[in-house]
Amino acid sequence: MGIADDIEGSVLAHPAVRRIELVGSRARGTATELSDWDYHVTADDFGRVASDLPALVAPWHPLAAQWDPLGDVASYLLIFPGPIKIDLLFADVPRSSNPPWRVGPDTLAAMDAHFWDWSLWLVSKRRHGMKDRVRGELLRMSLHILEPLGVHSVPPTLEDAAAHYIRARDRLEARYRLRLSRRLEQEVLPLVHYRPTGLAS
């Protein structure tokens, strides 16, 4: 069994989960090797499941695990080595997008996870040739992550976004005298820079 099967089974075993269903490109058979594993989760008690999710996924040591700050529905975003991105979507739990990040020593790690999760998702969209979608998301990324970090120009490419982000994050690490793990960056950054033949912009 792969990690996606393991996570699916663990979530389904929760007593408050009624159903979990694979959706999106993986279900349709149109995925690339980097496409998300998207699961719709139906729960009788969302609050109970939400509070238990960190412990449920902990045995598989995710590199990132957080609630999507910008999703239309409650979505728990996971990244595992590979990298493998798994999103648990609670479609019957609507939510409003958070405002742009507030930068501080207490938020920098969550911002880092959000940036690399977003970048990995955009690499997959780029592999599908969705150039307009990527450009639109880079504008959104600029508003929610890069501008709060002090980057005031919208990056034209994923590569530029990563370069600006890393410089800004490193400056803040020095200011706050902390050092974030680079494991997630090491998984995602090579994919940001890698372009299969025919996908050059």
Buried (B, 14 or more C-beta within 10 A) or exposed (E): EEBBEBBBEBBBEBEEBEEBBBBBBBBEEEBEEBBBBBBBBBBEBBEBBBEBBEEBBEEBEBBBBBBBBBBEEBBBBBBBBEBBBBBBBBBEBEBEEBEBBEBEEEEBBBBBBBBBBBBBBBBBBBBBEBEEEBBEBBEEBBBBBBBBBEBEEBBEBBBBBBBBBBEBBEEBBEEBEEEBEEBBBEBBBEBBEEBEEEEEE
